[in-house]
Amino acid sequence: GGNPLSHPDLERFLAHLKELKCFPNMTINQTHFIEEFERLKEMRDKELFYGLGVSVFNPDEDLAHKLLEFPNAVVHTIAGITTLSMLKKMKTLGIKKVLMLGYKNFGRGAQYYNENIRKNIEELRQNLKEIKTWFKVLSFDNLAIKQLEVQNIMNKEEWERFYMGDDGCYTMYVDLVKKQYAQSSTSIERFD
């Protein structure tokens, strides 16, 4: 969480990972992406990170234009916060890769959950078959898969080919601040 670009030793840390043959990805929000665009390009050109996730809250032409310079960039959205109209706008702007995360009715998310978020999730679920055609890549975390009932818009062969398995099969959650890990970010059971 937070802004990785604010860390004073970020470049040094990423250079060390590169020496170890690790290929880090980074996720930042739209504001930091725009503000630190030139710095991000320099870091990318030095091959300090591979993929870039950009959490988007207001898709616009400036964002779409800048994303074109990062072929490995994926727009991150949250079901319920991101609306159908926002996704339509992303399609119109030519955004190609979208990751839809489920709404975590857990931790801070529990206090913000309301009827509008529920309605937005339902509208996305009802229109998912069409949304799927709007982007070159549309992917989901397991929570979004459940909330949006993604399996209903795929045939059996597609599902078996693309579904990576339940939480904990290929992924896990690590909280480096609290020094804990868990099966997923919504798991109540956590370990030191």
Secondary structure, DSSP 8 states (H G I E B T S, - for coil): ---GGG-TTHHHHHHHHHHTT----EEEEHHHHHHTHHHHHHHHHTT--S-EEEE-SS--HHHHHHHTT-TTEEEEEEBTTB-HHHHHHHHHHT--EEEEE----STHHHHH--HHHHHHHHHHHHHHHHHTTT-SEEEE-HHHHHHHTGGGGS-HHHHHHH---STTSS--EEETTTTEEESSTT-S--B-
